[in-house]
Structures are given as structure tokens and as C-alpha cells.
């Protein structure tokens, strides 16, 4: 689907009406720029799936027109899909220092570093992208080095905010560039794309600096070892933990691969100030006085294989949680993770730990990195866009964000609530949404990319819920007669020792089905398997009210 000449097109291949898996596309004539390339972790319904990335069919069809990938910041939902993207199409990547460091880490693991062009940018950079020019402005978020983007096109300026908040007292003293945002707005913004994650929360978000005070207070009161779990990418939070540990004369051990990797990159690039001798190896933890140790670990969202989950089940080889130790959740559960997090908290209490958990407001151990309602209105007021697309949030959040945009003066008919793949075309200053490009989810399972589809997932779901029944029949190749009685095996369906009568009935039915089949059906093995499957399915449902996966095997002799 080609774009008309002199037409500005804006759409998302992921991230419009969801939280995670961000990818946005800005196109003018034949010049295409991609913003962010994230991934998303699957929920419990996607059995065996490791990762969800975007369907980039449209970009592959127009690969010669893609001028580059600009990354707003280093969170997984904005960089996690990059290695898979680069395997399909290699384009220049533009990002800030920390973001580039985290991207390098991922593409190195996939053997792509040597062939990838990485370009460093900052808030003062300008990038020539054919008919478009990109400039940037600094924003605050829960990871350093975040940027918003202003695309100057012949049609007008398109602004993408990235993930942001307005933190007036940031931990790293890197302030959001309000003056530059206002200047962009004053010059005129044709279209604004702004995140909607916290559109349901009233007022202003709290400063990250508030968390540091609560962490320091908890460290002063704690006895025994301190375990504190947070997002590995929250470098500001890690720095505040380091400062609290130094204040209370504790050494720090890091648990979890992502935590070790991110801290290593942030330290190397100067985003963390770690006193010499502060970090210890995990095998040293048990050699030290418990009152002199802090363990920073991954797993705050209940991930089953992450460090905190393994600690809670007493399944971490070199480190254990003992009665009297303190465990701090310096995060809030992402919607959908509440059950997993609750299970870990229960297990920690069983081990005798003192657990500090709850939403950020309840414990003071976490504040959001996303703008609340008044901050979203402030961004809208600074930019004063003609057209507006709320992005990055559930549909109800987009709807609330639309109401805020109307309240600050954007005309309702100029606000577009989209689905992934919906295209907003702007020509001669007039925007319309009348077409759609291919978009959707691609599942990564092990080394396979896109080879697990809905049919495979349906089969996995059936196996997980009802189990399976395997029926093996030996038949004569020459005349189609049964040579030996069927052999029936089940897994996850019924307990075999208690099912002899049922299996006997199944075997008798299979023999009868084969004998009653037309001669032509017997020699068409797929047809014969279908008849067996249909007959056995009906019998099993009548006897058990279950429908396992039935796999007939016919061995020709």
C-alpha cells in the first residue's frame, strides 16, 4: 500500500492501544522513519511464547525507503525488538548514550553489532532524513537519557513525546527542556503523539527523589540482610540504593542477569557513581555479617525465573532469605502481574522475612515514570497541536487523554483514537484516517520468529487443558485389515491405572470404526484417521465430558 505523493502518513505497528511493544512510523513521500522498536512479554494465554514483537511486513515491503530507527529511551518495550528487526532489515539506529549502550548489549548477544550503524544523539542533535528533519528535546522518565522528537516535514511539525513525566527535582539534575518544548509549540505543531499510560491518575506524579528518602529510612531500620527488587533499567533508583547502602555501611551484591548487565553499562558510561569496593560477588554474601549486605535483584513483577522468585522458593544456589531479613519491593505490579507478585510475597513471609510492598503511594518505595493527568495537559498546552493522537495505553486511557486534549483546546474532530496499523494521512493541512496497513503480533519462541501462530497456540491450550490421547493401530498395507489390537496411551487426560475400562471401550470402538469404513476410506490413511478421531471424540465426551487432543497413528505393515 503506497503513500500518495506529497502526503504525510503517521501510524503505529505496535503501541497505540496497548502498553508495550512500541513502534511508530512517520512517512513523507518515499522517506520512512521508525520510532522505537520494543517487545512485550506474553501473558499466561500464550503458552510457550518467549516474546512478542511487531509485524513489520509494511516496512519490509518498503525497506529501501526506511531512513533510520530513532529510539526515545532504553526501556525493553522500546528497544527489546531491535535484534529481531535488524535480522530482517538493517537500518541506521539513532539513540542517546545510555540507550545505545543497552542496545549494543542486546545486538551483541545476537551477533549483529559489527554490521549495525549506531549513531549517538542528544537533545541538541539534528538529523537529516530525506524530506524530513528530526530535532529533539530532553524529557524526564524512570531511566536517564530520554528524548522527545520533533519531525519537521513539508506538511508541518510532528511531535512524538516518548515516555515522559515532569520531574522538577530529578535525581540526576537533568531537567526536562520546557523552554524548548514551548518554543516548538510556539512555532506550530501540526500533529502530536503523546503517551497515555497514567491518564487515569489525577494531579502530578511525584519526584523520583522522594523514593530515595524512603529507601534510606528503611535501610536505617532494617536488621539482617536487605533484599530490594526494582526494574533493572531504573538507574536513578539503583543510584539511590547505592547511596543508602553507603550511608548504612553495607556492601551491594547484584542478582539477576539483566540487573548485572544494566548496572555494568550504566557504570561504564558514568550514569552511576559506585564507590570503590562497594560491589561484591554473590558468593561473598554468606561470608559477611548480614547487617552489612544489600542485595539488589530482579523479579519485582513476579517473573518465575527471575532472582526474587527463586529466592522466595529457597531455590537460589548461593544466597538465601532468612528470618529477620528485609525484602523491599521498589516497584508497583504492572496490571496482570498481581497474582505472581502476591505469590512471591506469601512465600517470603513463610521464610520469615519482613516484606515492604504495595503501590508507590502506600510505601513510598516507588513513583511512576509516566505523566499524570495534569502533566499530560501541560504537554498539550506547551505543544498546542492542531491534530492529536493519544498513544501507549489501554483504550480507556486513550479516551481519557482525548477528553483532556479537548479541555485544553484541541477540536474533537482533530483527535484520532486508532488501532495498530490505522494510518492518519495529512495532505494540504487536512488530516484523515481512511486506511490501514498490515500490523499485529509476531511470536518469538526459542530460536523461531513468527513460526508459532494461533493454530499452534490453540493446540497448546488444548493440550494444557484437556491432555491428549494417542491411538496406535497396525494395519495390513495390502488389504487394510487390522493386524493387532490398538494401543491407547494418554497424557494429561485420565490416570491410566483407573481407565482400563475406558481404554478397552476406545479400542473396541476403533476396531469397529475401521471394519465399518468403506474400503476406499481404509486405503486413504488421512480419511481413516479422521473417522477414528471423530468416533473416539464423541465417545470420550459422552463418558468424561472432556475433549482431549486425539492423535491416531496408523502403522502399515
NORWOGI-V726464 format. One record per run of one state. SS is the DSSP state (H for helix, E for strand, - for the rest). FROM is the first residue (numbers start at 0). LEN is the number of residues. If there is no record, write none. Layout:
{{SS:FROM:LEN} {SS:FROM:LEN}}
This chain:
{{-:0:7} {E:7:7} {-:14:8} {E:22:6} {-:28:2} {E:30:5} {-:35:4} {E:39:1} {-:40:10} {E:50:4} {-:54:2} {H:56:5} {-:61:1} {H:62:3} {E:65:5} {-:70:5} {H:75:4} {-:79:2} {H:81:7} {-:88:4} {E:92:3} {-:95:1} {H:96:13} {-:109:8} {E:117:3} {-:120:5} {E:125:4} {-:129:2} {E:131:9} {-:140:5} {E:145:8} {-:153:2} {E:155:5} {-:160:4} {E:164:1} {-:165:12} {H:177:10} {-:187:1} {E:188:7} {-:195:13} {H:208:13} {-:221:4} {E:225:4} {-:229:5} {H:234:13} {-:247:3} {E:250:5} {-:255:1} {H:256:12} {-:268:10} {E:278:2} {-:280:1} {H:281:6} {-:287:2} {H:289:3} {E:292:5} {-:297:9} {H:306:6} {-:312:13} {E:325:4} {-:329:8} {H:337:13} {-:350:3} {E:353:3} {-:356:3} {H:359:4} {-:363:9} {H:372:11} {-:383:1} {E:384:7} {-:391:3} {H:394:13} {-:407:4} {H:411:3} {E:414:1} {-:415:6} {E:421:6} {-:427:2} {E:429:7} {-:436:4} {E:440:5} {-:445:2} {E:447:2} {-:449:4} {H:453:13} {-:466:1} {E:467:8} {-:475:6} {E:481:10} {-:491:4} {H:495:3} {-:498:1} {H:499:17} {-:516:2} {H:518:5} {-:523:1} {H:524:20} {-:544:4} {E:548:8} {-:556:1}}
